[in-house]
Amino acid sequence: MMDLQKRLNPTTLSKISIRYRSNERKNLIILLTYVAASIKFFNPSFLANLSFNINNYIYGVLLILIIPYNYLFFIKVYKSYFSKPIKILILSIILAIAMATVLKKQFLLHSIFATIFPVGSYLTFLFITYKRIKTITVERVILIFGICYIILYCISFIMYPIKILHFQDFDDERGIQRIIINGIGFLFLFFFMSISKFFLTSKVKWILFSVISYTCILATAERMYIASASLLAFIFIIKKQNKYVRIVSVICLIFLFDLIYNTPQVQMLIEKTGNEVSVLSNYIRYQSLLYFLNDFQQSSVTLLFGNGFAYGNKSAYGLQMMKLHDKYYWVEDLGFFGLYVYLGLLSIIAYLVIYLKIFKLKQVKGYEYAFFFMYFIALNGLTNYGTYSENFVMPIVLSLYIIQIIKHKSMYENRVNSI
């Protein structure tokens, strides 16, 4: 005991503290680098307009660096709560690359490049699990990228129609300047985190962040985004109140719904939706689903292992996908069915296991946002490509990591910290 006390003198403790803070700063820088690269640094126009895709090379090199850490989990040196389904997902990615190369006759390098941004970020989960990055570090990253997204959105909105970023979507056909920037997943994760932190700390900054981020969500004019984010936020807020406040909140919601419902923008979206689904057999997404599940499949092998991703117009596979886009056939409109088309049955099994594990866990105060973001991904699973999009995969990874720490917090930290 005396020897231990001598070892833990003030000088030694100070050195340990300095080393600890230095390690956390390194982890923050590493995580910031991987997250920024995963969303193409918000895809500024000067990078997007280069003759070669420099983002593929940057993120490709970063992913190669963490392959050894993933290998340690595959040989069962390390394991964690979500490591099994993530390993299944990674295996499905490898097999899909093989399918695109062998059956779709696409060059191996092109198959790899096509895969890096949609789903390459799943590799980072096992890496940050190995590094045991703390929740406060992850939350700082979410905070930074959430605020950056809002700032860049506001600048883009003001400068419309001039483009400073290469946007995912950029039009005003829905009654508002519709601007969707790379990394939009962080906007939703930041929105849920802001609500969660407000109820934990009661700090005004979090309610301001909630209102600003929700305004940006409304401005996307995306029906499923708005509906699912609004529904989940309402459920979360109602859960925190007593029964009298819940009744008043429901009444207020009805009036608010009636007010929003009658706005020209919402009426335009409703009319558009009604026209699209008036006759199911003529609904383009339904036709697209039937095609990709039947005629698109080359063999029973692709039905099991997927088709992989096409790399632009660099191969016959890429040209085939471009022709299908001209007919408005998009795999990305098919949600989890699209995940199946690209990555096969294993990816669906992986996500079923992930959600079963999530539903088994009890939410922890201040960290409900990670659960609600995953519920958001599930609600959008019929029409949104979040599970295989560079915009959402990294936020999914960070959410699952937060949930995992809640499950195994004794492995990482005795007390879950908060920003």
C-alpha positions in Angstrom: 0.0 0.0 0.0 2.8 2.4 0.9 4.6 1.5 -2.4 1.4 2.4 -4.3 1.1 5.8 -2.4 4.7 6.6 -3.2 4.1 5.8 -6.9 1.0 8.0 -7.0 2.6 11.2 -5.7 1.4 14.6 -7.1 4.2 14.6 -9.8 3.2 11.2 -11.1 -0.5 12.0 -11.1 0.3 15.2 -13.0 2.2 13.3 -15.6 -0.6 10.8 -16.0 -3.1 13.6 -16.3 -1.0 15.4 -19.0 -0.6 12.1 -20.9 -4.3 11.4 -20.6 -5.3 14.9 -22.0 -2.7 14.5 -24.8 -4.2 11.1 -25.8 -7.7 12.6 -25.9 -6.6 15.5 -28.1 -5.0 13.0 -30.5 -8.2 10.9 -30.5 -10.2 14.1 -31.2 -7.9 15.1 -34.1 -8.0 11.5 -35.5 -11.8 11.4 -35.3 -12.3 14.8 -36.8 -10.0 13.8 -39.7 -11.9 10.6 -40.5 -15.3 12.3 -40.2 -14.3 15.2 -42.4 -12.9 12.8 -45.0 -16.0 10.6 -44.9 -18.3 13.4 -46.0 -15.7 14.7 -48.5 -15.0 17.8 -46.4 -18.6 19.0 -47.2 -17.6 18.6 -50.9 -16.4 22.1 -51.8 -16.9 22.9 -55.5 -13.2 23.3 -56.2 -12.6 19.7 -55.1 -15.7 18.3 -56.8 -14.7 19.9 -60.1 -11.2 18.3 -60.3 -10.6 15.9 -63.2 -9.9 13.1 -60.7 -11.7 12.2 -57.5 -9.1 13.2 -54.9 -11.6 12.4 -52.1 -11.5 8.8 -53.0 -7.7 8.7 -52.6 -7.6 10.6 -49.4 -10.3 8.5 -47.7 -9.1 5.3 -49.3 -5.7 5.8 -47.7 -7.2 6.6 -44.3 -9.3 3.4 -44.5 -6.3 1.3 -45.4 -4.6 2.5 -42.2 -7.3 1.1 -40.0 -7.6 -2.3 -41.6 -5.2 -3.9 -39.1 -7.5 -2.8 -36.2 -10.5 -4.4 -38.0 -8.5 -7.6 -38.4 -8.0 -7.8 -34.6 -11.8 -8.0 -34.2 -12.2 -10.6 -37.0 -9.6 -12.9 -35.3 -11.5 -12.3 -32.0 -8.7 -10.7 -30.2 -11.2 -7.9 -29.4 -15.0 -7.9 -29.3 -17.8 -5.5 -28.4 -21.5 -5.2 -28.3 -22.0 -4.3 -31.9 -18.8 -5.9 -33.3 -20.6 -9.0 -34.7 -23.2 -7.2 -36.9 -20.5 -4.7 -38.0 -18.3 -7.6 -39.0 -21.2 -9.1 -41.0 -21.6 -5.7 -42.7 -17.9 -5.5 -43.6 -18.0 -9.0 -44.9 -21.0 -8.1 -47.1 -19.1 -5.1 -48.4 -16.1 -7.3 -49.4 -18.4 -9.8 -51.1 -20.3 -7.0 -53.0 -17.0 -5.7 -54.3 -16.3 -9.2 -55.6 -19.7 -9.4 -57.2 -19.3 -6.0 -59.0 -15.8 -7.1 -60.2 -16.6 -10.7 -61.3 -20.2 -10.6 -62.4 -20.6 -7.0 -63.4 -17.2 -7.0 -65.2 -16.0 -3.8 -63.4 -12.3 -3.2 -62.7 -11.4 -4.1 -59.1 -10.1 -0.7 -58.4 -13.3 0.9 -59.7 -15.4 -1.4 -57.6 -13.4 -0.4 -54.5 -13.6 3.3 -55.3 -17.3 3.0 -55.8 -17.7 1.4 -52.4 -15.4 3.8 -50.3 -17.9 6.6 -49.9 -21.3 4.9 -49.7 -20.2 2.4 -47.0 -16.5 2.6 -46.3 -17.1 4.4 -43.0 -18.4 1.1 -41.4 -14.7 0.2 -41.1 -14.2 3.1 -38.6 -16.5 1.6 -36.0 -14.1 -1.2 -35.0 -11.2 1.3 -35.1 -12.8 3.8 -32.6 -13.9 0.8 -30.5 -10.3 -0.3 -30.3 -9.2 3.2 -29.5 -11.8 3.5 -26.7 -12.6 7.0 -27.6 -14.6 8.7 -24.9 -18.2 9.9 -25.3 -17.3 13.5 -24.7 -14.8 13.3 -27.6 -17.5 11.8 -29.9 -20.0 14.5 -28.8 -17.6 17.3 -29.5 -17.2 15.9 -33.1 -21.0 15.8 -33.5 -21.2 19.4 -32.1 -18.5 20.7 -34.5 -20.0 19.1 -37.6 -23.5 20.0 -36.7 -22.6 23.6 -36.3 -20.5 23.6 -39.5 -23.4 22.1 -41.5 -25.7 24.9 -40.3 -23.2 27.6 -41.0 -22.5 26.3 -44.5 -26.2 25.8 -45.2 -26.9 29.4 -44.2 -24.1 30.7 -46.5 -25.3 28.5 -49.3 -28.9 29.7 -48.8 -27.8 33.4 -48.9 -25.6 32.9 -52.0 -28.3 30.8 -53.9 -28.1 30.1 -56.9 -24.3 30.5 -56.7 -22.7 27.2 -55.6 -19.8 27.1 -53.2 -20.4 23.5 -52.4 -21.2 20.5 -54.7 -24.7 19.8 -53.3 -26.6 16.5 -53.1 -29.7 18.4 -54.1 -30.1 22.0 -55.3 -33.4 23.4 -56.6 -36.5 25.5 -55.8 -39.2 23.2 -57.3 -40.9 22.7 -53.9 -41.6 26.3 -53.0 -38.3 26.9 -51.2 -34.6 26.9 -52.0 -33.9 23.2 -51.4 -30.3 22.8 -50.5 -28.9 19.5 -49.2 -25.2 19.5 -48.4 -22.9 16.5 -48.0 -23.0 15.2 -44.4 -26.7 16.0 -43.8 -26.8 13.1 -41.4 -24.9 15.2 -38.9 -27.7 17.8 -39.0 -30.3 15.2 -37.8 -27.9 13.7 -35.2 -27.1 17.2 -33.9 -30.8 18.0 -33.7 -31.6 15.0 -31.6 -28.5 15.6 -29.5 -29.5 19.2 -28.8 -32.9 18.2 -27.6 -31.4 15.4 -25.4 -28.8 17.8 -23.9 -31.4 20.5 -23.2 -33.4 18.1 -21.0 -30.2 17.0 -19.3 -28.7 20.5 -18.6 -31.5 23.0 -19.2 -28.9 25.3 -20.9 -30.3 27.8 -23.4 -27.7 27.1 -26.0 -29.2 23.6 -26.6 -32.7 24.9 -27.2 -31.3 27.4 -29.6 -29.4 24.6 -31.4 -32.6 22.6 -31.5 -34.6 25.4 -33.1 -32.0 26.3 -35.7 -31.3 22.7 -36.7 -35.0 22.0 -37.0 -35.5 25.0 -39.2 -32.8 23.6 -41.5 -34.6 20.3 -41.5 -37.8 22.0 -42.6 -35.9 23.8 -45.3 -34.9 20.5 -46.9 -38.5 20.1 -48.1 -38.0 16.3 -47.8 -41.2 14.7 -46.7 -39.8 11.7 -44.9 -37.0 13.7 -43.3 -39.4 16.3 -41.9 -42.2 13.8 -40.8 -39.9 11.3 -39.1 -37.7 14.0 -37.4 -40.8 15.8 -36.2 -42.5 12.7 -34.9 -39.5 11.4 -33.0 -38.8 14.8 -31.5 -42.4 15.1 -30.3 -42.3 11.6 -28.8 -39.1 12.4 -27.0 -40.3 15.7 -25.6 -43.6 14.2 -24.5 -41.8 11.4 -22.7 -40.1 14.0 -20.5 -43.4 15.6 -19.3 -46.1 14.8 -16.8 -49.6 13.7 -18.0 -51.1 17.3 -17.9 -48.3 18.8 -19.9 -48.6 15.9 -22.4 -52.3 16.7 -22.9 -51.6 20.4 -23.5 -48.7 19.4 -25.8 -51.0 17.2 -27.9 -53.5 20.0 -28.2 -50.8 22.5 -29.2 -49.5 19.9 -31.7 -52.9 19.6 -33.4 -53.1 23.4 -33.8 -49.6 23.6 -35.1 -50.2 20.7 -37.5 -53.3 22.5 -38.9 -51.2 25.7 -39.3 -48.4 23.9 -41.1 -50.7 21.7 -43.1 -52.3 24.7 -44.8 -49.1 26.4 -45.9 -48.5 26.5 -49.7 -45.2 24.5 -49.4 -46.9 21.6 -47.5 -49.9 21.6 -49.9 -47.4 21.3 -52.8 -45.7 18.3 -51.2 -49.0 16.6 -50.4 -50.2 17.1 -54.0 -46.9 15.8 -55.3 -47.1 12.7 -53.1 -50.8 12.1 -54.1 -49.9 12.2 -57.8 -47.0 9.8 -57.3 -48.9 7.1 -55.5 -52.4 7.5 -56.9 -52.0 4.3 -58.9 -49.5 1.9 -57.3 -48.6 0.1 -60.5 -47.6 3.4 -62.1 -45.7 4.6 -59.0 -42.1 4.9 -60.2 -40.5 3.6 -57.0 -42.7 0.5 -57.1 -41.7 -0.1 -60.7 -38.1 0.5 -59.8 -38.3 -2.0 -56.8 -39.7 -4.7 -59.0 -37.0 -4.2 -61.6 -34.1 -4.2 -59.2 -35.4 -7.3 -57.3 -36.0 -9.3 -60.5 -34.7 -8.2 -64.0 -31.6 -6.5 -62.6 -30.3 -9.6 -60.8 -27.9 -11.6 -63.0 -28.0 -14.8 -61.0 -29.0 -16.4 -57.6 -25.5 -15.4 -56.4 -26.3 -11.7 -56.6 -29.6 -12.3 -54.8 -27.5 -13.6 -51.9 -24.4 -11.4 -52.0 -25.6 -8.3 -53.7 -24.4 -6.5 -56.9 -21.9 -4.0 -55.5 -21.7 -0.4 -56.4 -21.2 1.1 -59.9 -18.4 3.6 -60.4 -19.9 6.4 -62.5 -19.5 5.9 -66.2 -16.2 4.1 -66.0 -17.6 0.6 -66.7 -20.5 -1.1 -68.5 -22.1 -1.5 -65.0 -21.8 2.2 -64.5 -23.3 3.0 -67.9 -26.2 0.6 -67.2 -27.0 2.4 -63.9 -26.9 5.8 -65.7 -29.4 4.6 -68.3 -31.6 3.4 -65.5 -31.4 6.8 -63.8 -32.7 8.4 -67.0 -35.8 6.2 -66.5 -35.9 7.4 -62.9 -34.9 4.0 -61.6 -32.8 4.7 -58.5 -31.6 2.1 -56.1 -31.2 4.9 -53.6 -35.0 5.4 -53.5 -35.6 1.9 -52.2 -34.3 2.2 -48.6 -33.4 -1.1 -47.1 -34.4 -2.9 -50.3 -31.6 -0.8 -52.0 -29.2 -2.0 -49.3 -30.1 -5.5 -50.2 -29.6 -4.8 -53.9 -26.1 -3.5 -53.4 -24.8 -5.5 -50.4 -27.0 -8.6 -50.4 -28.8 -10.6 -47.7 -25.9 -10.4 -45.1 -26.3 -6.6 -44.8 -30.0 -7.0 -44.0 -29.2 -9.6 -41.4 -26.6 -7.3 -39.9 -29.1 -4.5 -39.5 -31.7 -6.8 -38.0 -29.2 -7.8 -35.4 -28.2 -4.2 -34.8 -31.8 -3.1 -34.2 -32.6 -6.1 -32.0 -29.6 -5.2 -29.8 -30.7 -1.5 -29.7 -34.3 -2.4 -28.7 -32.9 -4.6 -25.8 -31.1 -1.7 -24.2 -32.5 0.9 -21.7 -31.9 4.5 -22.7 -29.6 6.6 -20.5 -30.5 10.2 -19.7 -28.6 12.6 -21.9 -27.8 10.0 -24.5 -31.2 9.2 -25.9 -30.3 11.0 -29.0 -28.2 8.1 -30.3 -31.2 5.8 -30.0 -33.5 8.3 -31.6 -31.2 8.9 -34.5 -31.2 5.1 -35.2 -35.0 5.1 -35.0 -34.9 8.0 -37.5 -32.8 5.8 -39.9 -35.3 3.0 -39.5 -38.3 5.2 -40.2 -36.7 6.4 -43.3 -35.7 2.9 -44.3 -38.5 2.5 -46.9 -37.4 5.4 -49.1 -34.1 6.7 -47.9 -30.6 5.3 -48.6 -29.1 6.3 -45.2 -27.7 2.9 -44.5 -25.5 3.1 -47.6 -24.9 6.8 -48.0 -21.8 8.9 -47.2 -24.2 11.4 -45.6 -25.4 9.0 -43.0 -23.0 6.1 -42.4 -20.6 8.0 -40.2 -23.4 9.4 -38.0 -24.7 5.9 -37.8 -21.3 4.7 -36.7 -21.0 7.4 -34.0 -24.5 6.7 -32.7 -23.9 3.0 -32.5 -20.6 3.7 -30.7 -22.4 5.9 -28.1 -25.0 3.2 -27.5 -22.2 0.6 -27.2 -20.5 2.7 -24.5 -23.8 2.9 -22.6 -23.9 -0.9 -22.7 -20.2 -1.3 -21.8 -19.4 1.9 -20.1 -17.4 0.2 -17.3 -15.0 -0.9 -20.1 -14.4 2.6 -21.2 -15.2 5.1 -18.4 -16.6 4.9 -15.0 -18.9 7.8 -15.6 -20.3 8.9 -18.9 -19.3 12.5 -19.4 -21.3 15.2 -21.2 -20.4 18.3 -23.1 
